[in-house]
Amino acid sequence: MTKDPVCGMVVDEKTAVAQYEYKGKVYYFCAQSCKMAFQKDPEKYLQGKGEGMRMQM
């Protein structure tokens, strides 16, 4: 299990909706919208500035 770096949701790597490799590490996401947000500004989320944010649908 790992945390979605965008929203902070716990994600199972085996069943994650999306994944993205950045700087040699694979990140897992609960939704495509979280993956897209991460792709736009990965450093923002890796510094913890986006964690805990809930995506509005």
PyMOL Python script that loads the backbone (N, CA, C, O; Angstrom):
from pymol import cmd

cmd.read_pdbstr("""\
ATOM      1  N   MET A   1       0.844  -1.179   0.000  1.00  0.00           N
ATOM      2  CA  MET A   1       0.000   0.000   0.000  1.00  0.00           C
ATOM      3  C   MET A   1       0.893   1.248   0.000  1.00  0.00           C
ATOM      4  O   MET A   1       1.988   1.256   0.564  1.00  0.00           O
ATOM      5  N   THR A   2       0.394   2.279  -0.641  1.00  0.00           N
ATOM      6  CA  THR A   2       1.114   3.540  -0.721  1.00  0.00           C
ATOM      7  C   THR A   2       0.090   4.673  -0.724  1.00  0.00           C
ATOM      8  O   THR A   2      -1.112   4.436  -0.850  1.00  0.00           O
ATOM      9  N   LYS A   3       0.575   5.894  -0.586  1.00  0.00           N
ATOM     10  CA  LYS A   3      -0.319   7.061  -0.607  1.00  0.00           C
ATOM     11  C   LYS A   3      -0.301   7.730  -1.966  1.00  0.00           C
ATOM     12  O   LYS A   3       0.753   7.905  -2.577  1.00  0.00           O
ATOM     13  N   ASP A   4      -1.482   8.101  -2.430  1.00  0.00           N
ATOM     14  CA  ASP A   4      -1.601   8.943  -3.622  1.00  0.00           C
ATOM     15  C   ASP A   4      -0.980  10.283  -3.235  1.00  0.00           C
ATOM     16  O   ASP A   4      -1.444  10.912  -2.284  1.00  0.00           O
ATOM     17  N   PRO A   5       0.063  10.742  -3.949  1.00  0.00           N
ATOM     18  CA  PRO A   5       0.738  11.979  -3.553  1.00  0.00           C
ATOM     19  C   PRO A   5      -0.103  13.244  -3.732  1.00  0.00           C
ATOM     20  O   PRO A   5       0.250  14.300  -3.205  1.00  0.00           O
ATOM     21  N   VAL A   6      -1.193  13.147  -4.458  1.00  0.00           N
ATOM     22  CA  VAL A   6      -2.029  14.328  -4.693  1.00  0.00           C
ATOM     23  C   VAL A   6      -3.077  14.491  -3.597  1.00  0.00           C
ATOM     24  O   VAL A   6      -3.172  15.553  -2.982  1.00  0.00           O
ATOM     25  N   CYS A   7      -3.863  13.442  -3.350  1.00  0.00           N
ATOM     26  CA  CYS A   7      -4.964  13.573  -2.396  1.00  0.00           C
ATOM     27  C   CYS A   7      -4.703  12.914  -1.049  1.00  0.00           C
ATOM     28  O   CYS A   7      -5.431  13.147  -0.084  1.00  0.00           O
ATOM     29  N   GLY A   8      -3.651  12.083  -0.986  1.00  0.00           N
ATOM     30  CA  GLY A   8      -3.311  11.436   0.273  1.00  0.00           C
ATOM     31  C   GLY A   8      -4.049  10.135   0.534  1.00  0.00           C
ATOM     32  O   GLY A   8      -3.857   9.522   1.584  1.00  0.00           O
ATOM     33  N   MET A   9      -4.889   9.700  -0.396  1.00  0.00           N
ATOM     34  CA  MET A   9      -5.640   8.455  -0.235  1.00  0.00           C
ATOM     35  C   MET A   9      -4.693   7.258  -0.291  1.00  0.00           C
ATOM     36  O   MET A   9      -3.736   7.256  -1.065  1.00  0.00           O
ATOM     37  N   VAL A  10      -4.959   6.248   0.523  1.00  0.00           N
ATOM     38  CA  VAL A  10      -4.152   5.030   0.506  1.00  0.00           C
ATOM     39  C   VAL A  10      -4.561   4.213  -0.720  1.00  0.00           C
ATOM     40  O   VAL A  10      -5.744   3.974  -0.962  1.00  0.00           O
ATOM     41  N   VAL A  11      -3.548   3.790  -1.489  1.00  0.00           N
ATOM     42  CA  VAL A  11      -3.779   3.090  -2.752  1.00  0.00           C
ATOM     43  C   VAL A  11      -2.996   1.777  -2.753  1.00  0.00           C
ATOM     44  O   VAL A  11      -1.840   1.727  -2.333  1.00  0.00           O
ATOM     45  N   ASP A  12      -3.645   0.723  -3.230  1.00  0.00           N
ATOM     46  CA  ASP A  12      -2.966  -0.568  -3.404  1.00  0.00           C
ATOM     47  C   ASP A  12      -2.275  -0.526  -4.762  1.00  0.00           C
ATOM     48  O   ASP A  12      -2.923  -0.290  -5.782  1.00  0.00           O
ATOM     49  N   GLU A  13      -0.979  -0.750  -4.780  1.00  0.00           N
ATOM     50  CA  GLU A  13      -0.212  -0.677  -6.026  1.00  0.00           C
ATOM     51  C   GLU A  13      -0.748  -1.646  -7.084  1.00  0.00           C
ATOM     52  O   GLU A  13      -0.666  -1.361  -8.279  1.00  0.00           O
ATOM     53  N   LYS A  14      -1.287  -2.772  -6.660  1.00  0.00           N
ATOM     54  CA  LYS A  14      -1.773  -3.797  -7.591  1.00  0.00           C
ATOM     55  C   LYS A  14      -3.090  -3.416  -8.258  1.00  0.00           C
ATOM     56  O   LYS A  14      -3.387  -3.897  -9.352  1.00  0.00           O
ATOM     57  N   THR A  15      -3.876  -2.567  -7.622  1.00  0.00           N
ATOM     58  CA  THR A  15      -5.190  -2.218  -8.168  1.00  0.00           C
ATOM     59  C   THR A  15      -5.362  -0.726  -8.434  1.00  0.00           C
ATOM     60  O   THR A  15      -6.473  -0.267  -8.700  1.00  0.00           O
ATOM     61  N   ALA A  16      -4.277   0.027  -8.365  1.00  0.00           N
ATOM     62  CA  ALA A  16      -4.350   1.484  -8.578  1.00  0.00           C
ATOM     63  C   ALA A  16      -4.931   1.810  -9.948  1.00  0.00           C
ATOM     64  O   ALA A  16      -4.638   1.132 -10.933  1.00  0.00           O
ATOM     65  N   VAL A  17      -5.744   2.837 -10.002  1.00  0.00           N
ATOM     66  CA  VAL A  17      -6.372   3.271 -11.247  1.00  0.00           C
ATOM     67  C   VAL A  17      -5.330   3.783 -12.237  1.00  0.00           C
ATOM     68  O   VAL A  17      -5.462   3.578 -13.444  1.00  0.00           O
ATOM     69  N   ALA A  18      -4.295   4.446 -11.727  1.00  0.00           N
ATOM     70  CA  ALA A  18      -3.277   5.032 -12.602  1.00  0.00           C
ATOM     71  C   ALA A  18      -1.920   4.995 -11.914  1.00  0.00           C
ATOM     72  O   ALA A  18      -1.822   4.920 -10.690  1.00  0.00           O
ATOM     73  N   GLN A  19      -0.883   5.049 -12.733  1.00  0.00           N
ATOM     74  CA  GLN A  19       0.477   5.154 -12.219  1.00  0.00           C
ATOM     75  C   GLN A  19       1.299   6.016 -13.157  1.00  0.00           C
ATOM     76  O   GLN A  19       0.973   6.176 -14.334  1.00  0.00           O
ATOM     77  N   TYR A  20       2.375   6.568 -12.607  1.00  0.00           N
ATOM     78  CA  TYR A  20       3.216   7.471 -13.387  1.00  0.00           C
ATOM     79  C   TYR A  20       4.632   7.389 -12.836  1.00  0.00           C
ATOM     80  O   TYR A  20       4.839   7.429 -11.623  1.00  0.00           O
ATOM     81  N   GLU A  21       5.606   7.274 -13.735  1.00  0.00           N
ATOM     82  CA  GLU A  21       7.000   7.229 -13.314  1.00  0.00           C
ATOM     83  C   GLU A  21       7.596   8.625 -13.424  1.00  0.00           C
ATOM     84  O   GLU A  21       7.458   9.298 -14.446  1.00  0.00           O
ATOM     85  N   TYR A  22       8.259   9.048 -12.355  1.00  0.00           N
ATOM     86  CA  TYR A  22       8.893  10.358 -12.310  1.00  0.00           C
ATOM     87  C   TYR A  22      10.237  10.211 -11.613  1.00  0.00           C
ATOM     88  O   TYR A  22      10.310   9.743 -10.477  1.00  0.00           O
ATOM     89  N   LYS A  23      11.289  10.609 -12.295  1.00  0.00           N
ATOM     90  CA  LYS A  23      12.655  10.534 -11.763  1.00  0.00           C
ATOM     91  C   LYS A  23      12.984   9.127 -11.255  1.00  0.00           C
ATOM     92  O   LYS A  23      13.611   8.966 -10.207  1.00  0.00           O
ATOM     93  N   GLY A  24      12.555   8.121 -12.003  1.00  0.00           N
ATOM     94  CA  GLY A  24      12.894   6.744 -11.681  1.00  0.00           C
ATOM     95  C   GLY A  24      12.040   6.072 -10.626  1.00  0.00           C
ATOM     96  O   GLY A  24      12.292   4.918 -10.282  1.00  0.00           O
ATOM     97  N   LYS A  25      11.041   6.759 -10.105  1.00  0.00           N
ATOM     98  CA  LYS A  25      10.152   6.178  -9.101  1.00  0.00           C
ATOM     99  C   LYS A  25       8.732   6.148  -9.651  1.00  0.00           C
ATOM    100  O   LYS A  25       8.297   7.078 -10.330  1.00  0.00           O
ATOM    101  N   VAL A  26       8.014   5.062  -9.349  1.00  0.00           N
ATOM    102  CA  VAL A  26       6.628   4.938  -9.805  1.00  0.00           C
ATOM    103  C   VAL A  26       5.694   5.417  -8.695  1.00  0.00           C
ATOM    104  O   VAL A  26       5.815   5.003  -7.542  1.00  0.00           O
ATOM    105  N   TYR A  27       4.775   6.287  -9.058  1.00  0.00           N
ATOM    106  CA  TYR A  27       3.756   6.804  -8.139  1.00  0.00           C
ATOM    107  C   TYR A  27       2.402   6.248  -8.562  1.00  0.00           C
ATOM    108  O   TYR A  27       2.129   6.088  -9.752  1.00  0.00           O
ATOM    109  N   TYR A  28       1.564   5.960  -7.584  1.00  0.00           N
ATOM    110  CA  TYR A  28       0.254   5.349  -7.829  1.00  0.00           C
ATOM    111  C   TYR A  28      -0.843   6.311  -7.410  1.00  0.00           C
ATOM    112  O   TYR A  28      -0.696   7.071  -6.453  1.00  0.00           O
ATOM    113  N   PHE A  29      -1.957   6.263  -8.155  1.00  0.00           N
ATOM    114  CA  PHE A  29      -3.035   7.230  -7.964  1.00  0.00           C
ATOM    115  C   PHE A  29      -4.395   6.559  -7.861  1.00  0.00           C
ATOM    116  O   PHE A  29      -4.629   5.502  -8.446  1.00  0.00           O
ATOM    117  N   CYS A  30      -5.290   7.194  -7.105  1.00  0.00           N
ATOM    118  CA  CYS A  30      -6.641   6.665  -6.922  1.00  0.00           C
ATOM    119  C   CYS A  30      -7.540   6.999  -8.106  1.00  0.00           C
ATOM    120  O   CYS A  30      -8.562   6.344  -8.313  1.00  0.00           O
ATOM    121  N   ALA A  31      -7.169   8.011  -8.880  1.00  0.00           N
ATOM    122  CA  ALA A  31      -7.990   8.463 -10.008  1.00  0.00           C
ATOM    123  C   ALA A  31      -7.119   9.111 -11.079  1.00  0.00           C
ATOM    124  O   ALA A  31      -6.020   9.590 -10.799  1.00  0.00           O
ATOM    125  N   GLN A  32      -7.620   9.119 -12.293  1.00  0.00           N
ATOM    126  CA  GLN A  32      -6.901   9.762 -13.395  1.00  0.00           C
ATOM    127  C   GLN A  32      -6.708  11.252 -13.113  1.00  0.00           C
ATOM    128  O   GLN A  32      -5.690  11.827 -13.499  1.00  0.00           O
ATOM    129  N   SER A  33      -7.667  11.874 -12.451  1.00  0.00           N
ATOM    130  CA  SER A  33      -7.555  13.310 -12.168  1.00  0.00           C
ATOM    131  C   SER A  33      -6.369  13.597 -11.246  1.00  0.00           C
ATOM    132  O   SER A  33      -5.709  14.626 -11.392  1.00  0.00           O
ATOM    133  N   CYS A  34      -6.094  12.700 -10.301  1.00  0.00           N
ATOM    134  CA  CYS A  34      -4.929  12.875  -9.427  1.00  0.00           C
ATOM    135  C   CYS A  34      -3.644  12.706 -10.231  1.00  0.00           C
ATOM    136  O   CYS A  34      -2.690  13.460 -10.039  1.00  0.00           O
ATOM    137  N   LYS A  35      -3.612  11.732 -11.124  1.00  0.00           N
ATOM    138  CA  LYS A  35      -2.430  11.529 -11.967  1.00  0.00           C
ATOM    139  C   LYS A  35      -2.174  12.762 -12.824  1.00  0.00           C
ATOM    140  O   LYS A  35      -1.033  13.209 -12.941  1.00  0.00           O
ATOM    141  N   MET A  36      -3.218  13.311 -13.418  1.00  0.00           N
ATOM    142  CA  MET A  36      -3.073  14.483 -14.282  1.00  0.00           C
ATOM    143  C   MET A  36      -2.562  15.686 -13.487  1.00  0.00           C
ATOM    144  O   MET A  36      -1.717  16.435 -13.977  1.00  0.00           O
ATOM    145  N   ALA A  37      -3.062  15.876 -12.279  1.00  0.00           N
ATOM    146  CA  ALA A  37      -2.597  16.981 -11.437  1.00  0.00           C
ATOM    147  C   ALA A  37      -1.116  16.803 -11.106  1.00  0.00           C
ATOM    148  O   ALA A  37      -0.350  17.766 -11.136  1.00  0.00           O
ATOM    149  N   PHE A  38      -0.719  15.577 -10.793  1.00  0.00           N
ATOM    150  CA  PHE A  38       0.678  15.288 -10.473  1.00  0.00           C
ATOM    151  C   PHE A  38       1.577  15.556 -11.668  1.00  0.00           C
ATOM    152  O   PHE A  38       2.653  16.135 -11.516  1.00  0.00           O
ATOM    153  N   GLN A  39       1.148  15.140 -12.857  1.00  0.00           N
ATOM    154  CA  GLN A  39       1.947  15.333 -14.067  1.00  0.00           C
ATOM    155  C   GLN A  39       2.195  16.811 -14.354  1.00  0.00           C
ATOM    156  O   GLN A  39       3.250  17.169 -14.879  1.00  0.00           O
ATOM    157  N   LYS A  40       1.246  17.662 -14.020  1.00  0.00           N
ATOM    158  CA  LYS A  40       1.390  19.098 -14.281  1.00  0.00           C
ATOM    159  C   LYS A  40       2.458  19.744 -13.400  1.00  0.00           C
ATOM    160  O   LYS A  40       3.155  20.659 -13.839  1.00  0.00           O
ATOM    161  N   ASP A  41       2.590  19.265 -12.148  1.00  0.00           N
ATOM    162  CA  ASP A  41       3.534  19.875 -11.218  1.00  0.00           C
ATOM    163  C   ASP A  41       3.971  18.866 -10.153  1.00  0.00           C
ATOM    164  O   ASP A  41       3.595  19.000  -8.989  1.00  0.00           O
ATOM    165  N   PRO A  42       4.759  17.861 -10.537  1.00  0.00           N
ATOM    166  CA  PRO A  42       5.148  16.814  -9.592  1.00  0.00           C
ATOM    167  C   PRO A  42       5.844  17.329  -8.339  1.00  0.00           C
ATOM    168  O   PRO A  42       5.585  16.832  -7.243  1.00  0.00           O
ATOM    169  N   GLU A  43       6.709  18.302  -8.483  1.00  0.00           N
ATOM    170  CA  GLU A  43       7.468  18.801  -7.327  1.00  0.00           C
ATOM    171  C   GLU A  43       6.552  19.392  -6.260  1.00  0.00           C
ATOM    172  O   GLU A  43       6.845  19.276  -5.070  1.00  0.00           O
ATOM    173  N   LYS A  44       5.469  20.011  -6.654  1.00  0.00           N
ATOM    174  CA  LYS A  44       4.499  20.565  -5.705  1.00  0.00           C
ATOM    175  C   LYS A  44       3.994  19.463  -4.779  1.00  0.00           C
ATOM    176  O   LYS A  44       3.926  19.645  -3.564  1.00  0.00           O
ATOM    177  N   TYR A  45       3.642  18.330  -5.357  1.00  0.00           N
ATOM    178  CA  TYR A  45       3.078  17.237  -4.571  1.00  0.00           C
ATOM    179  C   TYR A  45       4.149  16.466  -3.805  1.00  0.00           C
ATOM    180  O   TYR A  45       3.882  15.953  -2.718  1.00  0.00           O
ATOM    181  N   LEU A  46       5.335  16.381  -4.349  1.00  0.00           N
ATOM    182  CA  LEU A  46       6.410  15.683  -3.653  1.00  0.00           C
ATOM    183  C   LEU A  46       6.897  16.465  -2.440  1.00  0.00           C
ATOM    184  O   LEU A  46       7.461  15.887  -1.511  1.00  0.00           O
ATOM    185  N   GLN A  47       6.682  17.769  -2.447  1.00  0.00           N
ATOM    186  CA  GLN A  47       7.037  18.607  -1.295  1.00  0.00           C
ATOM    187  C   GLN A  47       5.912  18.628  -0.262  1.00  0.00           C
ATOM    188  O   GLN A  47       6.032  19.277   0.778  1.00  0.00           O
ATOM    189  N   GLY A  48       4.810  17.911  -0.551  1.00  0.00           N
ATOM    190  CA  GLY A  48       3.713  17.816   0.400  1.00  0.00           C
ATOM    191  C   GLY A  48       2.734  18.965   0.359  1.00  0.00           C
ATOM    192  O   GLY A  48       1.866  19.064   1.227  1.00  0.00           O
ATOM    193  N   LYS A  49       2.850  19.837  -0.629  1.00  0.00           N
ATOM    194  CA  LYS A  49       1.969  20.996  -0.679  1.00  0.00           C
ATOM    195  C   LYS A  49       0.560  20.665  -1.174  1.00  0.00           C
ATOM    196  O   LYS A  49      -0.351  21.481  -1.037  1.00  0.00           O
ATOM    197  N   GLY A  50       0.380  19.492  -1.740  1.00  0.00           N
ATOM    198  CA  GLY A  50      -0.948  19.128  -2.232  1.00  0.00           C
ATOM    199  C   GLY A  50      -1.583  18.002  -1.455  1.00  0.00           C
ATOM    200  O   GLY A  50      -2.785  17.767  -1.586  1.00  0.00           O
ATOM    201  N   GLU A  51      -0.807  17.296  -0.643  1.00  0.00           N
ATOM    202  CA  GLU A  51      -1.330  16.141   0.064  1.00  0.00           C
ATOM    203  C   GLU A  51      -2.461  16.521   0.985  1.00  0.00           C
ATOM    204  O   GLU A  51      -2.408  17.541   1.673  1.00  0.00           O
ATOM    205  N   GLY A  52      -3.476  15.699   0.992  1.00  0.00           N
ATOM    206  CA  GLY A  52      -4.650  15.962   1.812  1.00  0.00           C
ATOM    207  C   GLY A  52      -5.717  16.713   1.048  1.00  0.00           C
ATOM    208  O   GLY A  52      -6.851  16.833   1.513  1.00  0.00           O
ATOM    209  N   MET A  53      -5.367  17.215  -0.111  1.00  0.00           N
ATOM    210  CA  MET A  53      -6.328  17.920  -0.951  1.00  0.00           C
ATOM    211  C   MET A  53      -7.328  16.912  -1.509  1.00  0.00           C
ATOM    212  O   MET A  53      -6.917  15.854  -1.985  1.00  0.00           O
ATOM    213  N   ARG A  54      -8.564  17.191  -1.468  1.00  0.00           N
ATOM    214  CA  ARG A  54      -9.593  16.327  -2.021  1.00  0.00           C
ATOM    215  C   ARG A  54     -10.031  16.895  -3.349  1.00  0.00           C
ATOM    216  O   ARG A  54     -10.378  18.070  -3.463  1.00  0.00           O
ATOM    217  N   MET A  55     -10.009  16.031  -4.355  1.00  0.00           N
ATOM    218  CA  MET A  55     -10.388  16.458  -5.709  1.00  0.00           C
ATOM    219  C   MET A  55     -11.900  16.621  -5.782  1.00  0.00           C
ATOM    220  O   MET A  55     -12.643  15.770  -5.292  1.00  0.00           O
ATOM    221  N   GLN A  56     -12.342  17.673  -6.370  1.00  0.00           N
ATOM    222  CA  GLN A  56     -13.766  17.924  -6.584  1.00  0.00           C
ATOM    223  C   GLN A  56     -14.174  17.356  -7.929  1.00  0.00           C
ATOM    224  O   GLN A  56     -13.524  17.620  -8.941  1.00  0.00           O
ATOM    225  N   MET A  57     -15.236  16.585  -7.947  1.00  0.00           N
ATOM    226  CA  MET A  57     -15.700  15.980  -9.200  1.00  0.00           C
ATOM    227  C   MET A  57     -16.861  16.779  -9.752  1.00  0.00           C
ATOM    228  O   MET A  57     -17.400  16.437 -10.804  1.00  0.00           O
TER     229      MET A  57
END
""", "prot")
cmd.dss("prot")
cmd.show_as("cartoon", "prot")
cmd.util.cbc("prot")
cmd.orient("prot")
